[in-house]
């Protein structure tokens, strides 16, 4: 599951992690392309 803080419309729920990695986009790039630039505040 992916969800941007305070943006419920951004919610993406998938069973397959590879599908999730393809679906989550930041500034036109897949999350796996920008992973090292992300700051993760919470994982739950």
mmCIF file of the N, C-alpha and C atoms, coordinates in Angstrom:
data_MODEL
# 
_entry.id   MODEL 
# 
loop_
_atom_site.group_PDB 
_atom_site.id 
_atom_site.type_symbol 
_atom_site.label_atom_id 
_atom_site.label_alt_id 
_atom_site.label_comp_id 
_atom_site.label_asym_id 
_atom_site.label_entity_id 
_atom_site.label_seq_id 
_atom_site.pdbx_PDB_ins_code 
_atom_site.Cartn_x 
_atom_site.Cartn_y 
_atom_site.Cartn_z 
_atom_site.occupancy 
_atom_site.B_iso_or_equiv 
_atom_site.pdbx_formal_charge 
_atom_site.auth_seq_id 
_atom_site.auth_comp_id 
_atom_site.auth_asym_id 
_atom_site.auth_atom_id 
_atom_site.pdbx_PDB_model_num 
ATOM 1   N N  . UNK A 1 1  ? 0.841  -1.179 0.000   1.00 0.00 ? 1  UNK A N  1 
ATOM 2   C CA . UNK A 1 1  ? 0.000  0.000  0.000   1.00 0.00 ? 1  UNK A CA 1 
ATOM 3   C C  . UNK A 1 1  ? 0.880  1.234  0.000   1.00 0.00 ? 1  UNK A C  1 
ATOM 4   N N  . UNK A 1 2  ? 0.469  2.247  -0.746  1.00 0.00 ? 2  UNK A N  1 
ATOM 5   C CA . UNK A 1 2  ? 1.165  3.526  -0.767  1.00 0.00 ? 2  UNK A CA 1 
ATOM 6   C C  . UNK A 1 2  ? 0.139  4.623  -0.547  1.00 0.00 ? 2  UNK A C  1 
ATOM 7   N N  . UNK A 1 3  ? 0.537  5.633  0.225   1.00 0.00 ? 3  UNK A N  1 
ATOM 8   C CA . UNK A 1 3  ? -0.357 6.749  0.505   1.00 0.00 ? 3  UNK A CA 1 
ATOM 9   C C  . UNK A 1 3  ? 0.472  7.968  0.860   1.00 0.00 ? 3  UNK A C  1 
ATOM 10  N N  . UNK A 1 4  ? 0.237  9.080  0.146   1.00 0.00 ? 4  UNK A N  1 
ATOM 11  C CA . UNK A 1 4  ? 0.921  10.326 0.484   1.00 0.00 ? 4  UNK A CA 1 
ATOM 12  C C  . UNK A 1 4  ? 0.212  10.964 1.672   1.00 0.00 ? 4  UNK A C  1 
ATOM 13  N N  . UNK A 1 5  ? 0.975  11.459 2.615   1.00 0.00 ? 5  UNK A N  1 
ATOM 14  C CA . UNK A 1 5  ? 0.435  12.085 3.822   1.00 0.00 ? 5  UNK A CA 1 
ATOM 15  C C  . UNK A 1 5  ? -0.531 13.197 3.455   1.00 0.00 ? 5  UNK A C  1 
ATOM 16  N N  . UNK A 1 6  ? -1.703 13.182 4.056   1.00 0.00 ? 6  UNK A N  1 
ATOM 17  C CA . UNK A 1 6  ? -2.777 14.174 3.833   1.00 0.00 ? 6  UNK A CA 1 
ATOM 18  C C  . UNK A 1 6  ? -3.305 14.189 2.399   1.00 0.00 ? 6  UNK A C  1 
ATOM 19  N N  . UNK A 1 7  ? -3.202 13.083 1.672   1.00 0.00 ? 7  UNK A N  1 
ATOM 20  C CA . UNK A 1 7  ? -3.710 13.014 0.303   1.00 0.00 ? 7  UNK A CA 1 
ATOM 21  C C  . UNK A 1 7  ? -4.334 11.642 0.067   1.00 0.00 ? 7  UNK A C  1 
ATOM 22  N N  . UNK A 1 8  ? -5.567 11.474 0.527   1.00 0.00 ? 8  UNK A N  1 
ATOM 23  C CA . UNK A 1 8  ? -6.213 10.164 0.418   1.00 0.00 ? 8  UNK A CA 1 
ATOM 24  C C  . UNK A 1 8  ? -6.427 9.731  -1.030  1.00 0.00 ? 8  UNK A C  1 
ATOM 25  N N  . UNK A 1 9  ? -6.476 10.680 -1.970  1.00 0.00 ? 9  UNK A N  1 
ATOM 26  C CA . UNK A 1 9  ? -6.646 10.334 -3.380  1.00 0.00 ? 9  UNK A CA 1 
ATOM 27  C C  . UNK A 1 9  ? -5.409 9.631  -3.939  1.00 0.00 ? 9  UNK A C  1 
ATOM 28  N N  . UNK A 1 10 ? -4.285 9.723  -3.249  1.00 0.00 ? 10 UNK A N  1 
ATOM 29  C CA . UNK A 1 10 ? -3.042 9.110  -3.730  1.00 0.00 ? 10 UNK A CA 1 
ATOM 30  C C  . UNK A 1 10 ? -2.936 7.629  -3.372  1.00 0.00 ? 10 UNK A C  1 
ATOM 31  N N  . UNK A 1 11 ? -3.882 7.106  -2.613  1.00 0.00 ? 11 UNK A N  1 
ATOM 32  C CA . UNK A 1 11 ? -3.790 5.732  -2.117  1.00 0.00 ? 11 UNK A CA 1 
ATOM 33  C C  . UNK A 1 11 ? -3.731 4.720  -3.251  1.00 0.00 ? 11 UNK A C  1 
ATOM 34  N N  . UNK A 1 12 ? -2.750 3.829  -3.173  1.00 0.00 ? 12 UNK A N  1 
ATOM 35  C CA . UNK A 1 12 ? -2.595 2.736  -4.131  1.00 0.00 ? 12 UNK A CA 1 
ATOM 36  C C  . UNK A 1 12 ? -2.443 1.450  -3.327  1.00 0.00 ? 12 UNK A C  1 
ATOM 37  N N  . UNK A 1 13 ? -3.309 0.486  -3.593  1.00 0.00 ? 13 UNK A N  1 
ATOM 38  C CA . UNK A 1 13 ? -3.254 -0.795 -2.892  1.00 0.00 ? 13 UNK A CA 1 
ATOM 39  C C  . UNK A 1 13 ? -3.049 -1.892 -3.930  1.00 0.00 ? 13 UNK A C  1 
ATOM 40  N N  . UNK A 1 14 ? -2.018 -2.684 -3.756  1.00 0.00 ? 14 UNK A N  1 
ATOM 41  C CA . UNK A 1 14 ? -1.709 -3.792 -4.662  1.00 0.00 ? 14 UNK A CA 1 
ATOM 42  C C  . UNK A 1 14 ? -1.248 -4.979 -3.839  1.00 0.00 ? 14 UNK A C  1 
ATOM 43  N N  . UNK A 1 15 ? -1.449 -6.168 -4.372  1.00 0.00 ? 15 UNK A N  1 
ATOM 44  C CA . UNK A 1 15 ? -0.965 -7.374 -3.712  1.00 0.00 ? 15 UNK A CA 1 
ATOM 45  C C  . UNK A 1 15 ? 0.469  -7.690 -4.137  1.00 0.00 ? 15 UNK A C  1 
ATOM 46  N N  . UNK A 1 16 ? 0.857  -7.282 -5.313  1.00 0.00 ? 16 UNK A N  1 
ATOM 47  C CA . UNK A 1 16 ? 2.165  -7.573 -5.876  1.00 0.00 ? 16 UNK A CA 1 
ATOM 48  C C  . UNK A 1 16 ? 3.076  -6.353 -5.710  1.00 0.00 ? 16 UNK A C  1 
ATOM 49  N N  . UNK A 1 17 ? 4.210  -6.522 -5.030  1.00 0.00 ? 17 UNK A N  1 
ATOM 50  C CA . UNK A 1 17 ? 5.103  -5.387 -4.776  1.00 0.00 ? 17 UNK A CA 1 
ATOM 51  C C  . UNK A 1 17 ? 5.672  -4.808 -6.067  1.00 0.00 ? 17 UNK A C  1 
ATOM 52  N N  . UNK A 1 18 ? 5.932  -5.636 -7.061  1.00 0.00 ? 18 UNK A N  1 
ATOM 53  C CA . UNK A 1 18 ? 6.449  -5.135 -8.339  1.00 0.00 ? 18 UNK A CA 1 
ATOM 54  C C  . UNK A 1 18 ? 5.419  -4.227 -9.018  1.00 0.00 ? 18 UNK A C  1 
ATOM 55  N N  . UNK A 1 19 ? 4.147  -4.586 -8.926  1.00 0.00 ? 19 UNK A N  1 
ATOM 56  C CA . UNK A 1 19 ? 3.081  -3.754 -9.490  1.00 0.00 ? 19 UNK A CA 1 
ATOM 57  C C  . UNK A 1 19 ? 3.042  -2.406 -8.770  1.00 0.00 ? 19 UNK A C  1 
ATOM 58  N N  . UNK A 1 20 ? 3.184  -2.426 -7.461  1.00 0.00 ? 20 UNK A N  1 
ATOM 59  C CA . UNK A 1 20 ? 3.198  -1.191 -6.680  1.00 0.00 ? 20 UNK A CA 1 
ATOM 60  C C  . UNK A 1 20 ? 4.377  -0.312 -7.095  1.00 0.00 ? 20 UNK A C  1 
ATOM 61  N N  . UNK A 1 21 ? 5.535  -0.912 -7.271  1.00 0.00 ? 21 UNK A N  1 
ATOM 62  C CA . UNK A 1 21 ? 6.718  -0.156 -7.696  1.00 0.00 ? 21 UNK A CA 1 
ATOM 63  C C  . UNK A 1 21 ? 6.519  0.483  -9.063  1.00 0.00 ? 21 UNK A C  1 
ATOM 64  N N  . UNK A 1 22 ? 5.726  -0.130 -9.933  1.00 0.00 ? 22 UNK A N  1 
ATOM 65  C CA . UNK A 1 22 ? 5.434  0.451  -11.247 1.00 0.00 ? 22 UNK A CA 1 
ATOM 66  C C  . UNK A 1 22 ? 4.390  1.554  -11.161 1.00 0.00 ? 22 UNK A C  1 
ATOM 67  N N  . UNK A 1 23 ? 3.441  1.435  -10.229 1.00 0.00 ? 23 UNK A N  1 
ATOM 68  C CA . UNK A 1 23 ? 2.313  2.370  -10.141 1.00 0.00 ? 23 UNK A CA 1 
ATOM 69  C C  . UNK A 1 23 ? 2.626  3.673  -9.411  1.00 0.00 ? 23 UNK A C  1 
ATOM 70  N N  . UNK A 1 24 ? 3.546  3.634  -8.433  1.00 0.00 ? 24 UNK A N  1 
ATOM 71  C CA . UNK A 1 24 ? 3.852  4.837  -7.643  1.00 0.00 ? 24 UNK A CA 1 
ATOM 72  C C  . UNK A 1 24 ? 4.818  5.708  -8.434  1.00 0.00 ? 24 UNK A C  1 
ATOM 73  N N  . UNK A 1 25 ? 4.363  6.936  -8.755  1.00 0.00 ? 25 UNK A N  1 
ATOM 74  C CA . UNK A 1 25 ? 5.133  7.855  -9.594  1.00 0.00 ? 25 UNK A CA 1 
ATOM 75  C C  . UNK A 1 25 ? 5.392  9.157  -8.846  1.00 0.00 ? 25 UNK A C  1 
ATOM 76  N N  . UNK A 1 26 ? 6.643  9.629  -8.860  1.00 0.00 ? 26 UNK A N  1 
ATOM 77  C CA . UNK A 1 26 ? 7.042  10.917 -8.294  1.00 0.00 ? 26 UNK A CA 1 
ATOM 78  C C  . UNK A 1 26 ? 7.676  11.747 -9.402  1.00 0.00 ? 26 UNK A C  1 
ATOM 79  N N  . UNK A 1 27 ? 7.126  12.897 -9.669  1.00 0.00 ? 27 UNK A N  1 
ATOM 80  C CA . UNK A 1 27 ? 7.685  13.785 -10.702 1.00 0.00 ? 27 UNK A CA 1 
ATOM 81  C C  . UNK A 1 27 ? 7.971  13.043 -11.998 1.00 0.00 ? 27 UNK A C  1 
ATOM 82  N N  . UNK A 1 28 ? 7.052  12.167 -12.389 1.00 0.00 ? 28 UNK A N  1 
ATOM 83  C CA . UNK A 1 28 ? 7.172  11.448 -13.649 1.00 0.00 ? 28 UNK A CA 1 
ATOM 84  C C  . UNK A 1 28 ? 8.103  10.240 -13.619 1.00 0.00 ? 28 UNK A C  1 
ATOM 85  N N  . UNK A 1 29 ? 8.624  9.888  -12.448 1.00 0.00 ? 29 UNK A N  1 
ATOM 86  C CA . UNK A 1 29 ? 9.537  8.746  -12.343 1.00 0.00 ? 29 UNK A CA 1 
ATOM 87  C C  . UNK A 1 29 ? 8.967  7.713  -11.388 1.00 0.00 ? 29 UNK A C  1 
ATOM 88  N N  . UNK A 1 30 ? 9.213  6.439  -11.688 1.00 0.00 ? 30 UNK A N  1 
ATOM 89  C CA . UNK A 1 30 ? 8.767  5.368  -10.815 1.00 0.00 ? 30 UNK A CA 1 
ATOM 90  C C  . UNK A 1 30 ? 9.503  5.450  -9.484  1.00 0.00 ? 30 UNK A C  1 
ATOM 91  N N  . UNK A 1 31 ? 8.831  5.004  -8.422  1.00 0.00 ? 31 UNK A N  1 
ATOM 92  C CA . UNK A 1 31 ? 9.406  5.080  -7.072  1.00 0.00 ? 31 UNK A CA 1 
ATOM 93  C C  . UNK A 1 31 ? 10.759 4.374  -6.993  1.00 0.00 ? 31 UNK A C  1 
ATOM 94  N N  . UNK A 1 32 ? 10.929 3.283  -7.731  1.00 0.00 ? 32 UNK A N  1 
ATOM 95  C CA . UNK A 1 32 ? 12.202 2.564  -7.657  1.00 0.00 ? 32 UNK A CA 1 
ATOM 96  C C  . UNK A 1 32 ? 13.347 3.364  -8.277  1.00 0.00 ? 32 UNK A C  1 
ATOM 97  N N  . UNK A 1 33 ? 13.031 4.336  -9.143  1.00 0.00 ? 33 UNK A N  1 
ATOM 98  C CA . UNK A 1 33 ? 14.070 5.186  -9.734  1.00 0.00 ? 33 UNK A CA 1 
ATOM 99  C C  . UNK A 1 33 ? 14.548 6.275  -8.771  1.00 0.00 ? 33 UNK A C  1 
ATOM 100 N N  . UNK A 1 34 ? 13.688 6.691  -7.841  1.00 0.00 ? 34 UNK A N  1 
ATOM 101 C CA . UNK A 1 34 ? 14.027 7.789  -6.930  1.00 0.00 ? 34 UNK A CA 1 
ATOM 102 C C  . UNK A 1 34 ? 14.108 7.338  -5.472  1.00 0.00 ? 34 UNK A C  1 
ATOM 103 N N  . UNK A 1 35 ? 14.104 6.035  -5.226  1.00 0.00 ? 35 UNK A N  1 
ATOM 104 C CA . UNK A 1 35 ? 14.059 5.491  -3.869  1.00 0.00 ? 35 UNK A CA 1 
ATOM 105 C C  . UNK A 1 35 ? 15.137 6.088  -2.973  1.00 0.00 ? 35 UNK A C  1 
ATOM 106 N N  . UNK A 1 36 ? 16.359 6.217  -3.460  1.00 0.00 ? 36 UNK A N  1 
ATOM 107 C CA . UNK A 1 36 ? 17.460 6.721  -2.641  1.00 0.00 ? 36 UNK A CA 1 
ATOM 108 C C  . UNK A 1 36 ? 17.298 8.193  -2.271  1.00 0.00 ? 36 UNK A C  1 
ATOM 109 N N  . UNK A 1 37 ? 16.411 8.917  -2.940  1.00 0.00 ? 37 UNK A N  1 
ATOM 110 C CA . UNK A 1 37 ? 16.191 10.331 -2.651  1.00 0.00 ? 37 UNK A CA 1 
ATOM 111 C C  . UNK A 1 37 ? 15.070 10.556 -1.635  1.00 0.00 ? 37 UNK A C  1 
ATOM 112 N N  . UNK A 1 38 ? 14.308 9.503  -1.319  1.00 0.00 ? 38 UNK A N  1 
ATOM 113 C CA . UNK A 1 38 ? 13.144 9.631  -0.442  1.00 0.00 ? 38 UNK A CA 1 
ATOM 114 C C  . UNK A 1 38 ? 13.526 9.631  1.019   1.00 0.00 ? 38 UNK A C  1 
ATOM 115 N N  . UNK A 1 39 ? 12.777 10.408 1.802   1.00 0.00 ? 39 UNK A N  1 
ATOM 116 C CA . UNK A 1 39 ? 12.899 10.390 3.257   1.00 0.00 ? 39 UNK A CA 1 
ATOM 117 C C  . UNK A 1 39 ? 11.633 9.743  3.782   1.00 0.00 ? 39 UNK A C  1 
ATOM 118 N N  . UNK A 1 40 ? 11.770 8.637  4.463   1.00 0.00 ? 40 UNK A N  1 
ATOM 119 C CA . UNK A 1 40 ? 10.625 7.906  5.005   1.00 0.00 ? 40 UNK A CA 1 
ATOM 120 C C  . UNK A 1 40 ? 10.480 8.266  6.482   1.00 0.00 ? 40 UNK A C  1 
ATOM 121 N N  . UNK A 1 41 ? 9.312  8.841  6.819   1.00 0.00 ? 41 UNK A N  1 
ATOM 122 C CA . UNK A 1 41 ? 9.056  9.237  8.196   1.00 0.00 ? 41 UNK A CA 1 
ATOM 123 C C  . UNK A 1 41 ? 8.510  8.086  9.036   1.00 0.00 ? 41 UNK A C  1 
ATOM 124 N N  . UNK A 1 42 ? 7.596  7.319  8.462   1.00 0.00 ? 42 UNK A N  1 
ATOM 125 C CA . UNK A 1 42 ? 6.956  6.227  9.200   1.00 0.00 ? 42 UNK A CA 1 
ATOM 126 C C  . UNK A 1 42 ? 6.676  5.060  8.294   1.00 0.00 ? 42 UNK A C  1 
ATOM 127 N N  . UNK A 1 43 ? 6.840  3.885  8.826   1.00 0.00 ? 43 UNK A N  1 
ATOM 128 C CA . UNK A 1 43 ? 6.422  2.652  8.162   1.00 0.00 ? 43 UNK A CA 1 
ATOM 129 C C  . UNK A 1 43 ? 5.567  1.911  9.165   1.00 0.00 ? 43 UNK A C  1 
ATOM 130 N N  . UNK A 1 44 ? 4.352  1.559  8.742   1.00 0.00 ? 44 UNK A N  1 
ATOM 131 C CA . UNK A 1 44 ? 3.471  0.819  9.641   1.00 0.00 ? 44 UNK A CA 1 
ATOM 132 C C  . UNK A 1 44 ? 2.609  -0.117 8.864   1.00 0.00 ? 44 UNK A C  1 
# 
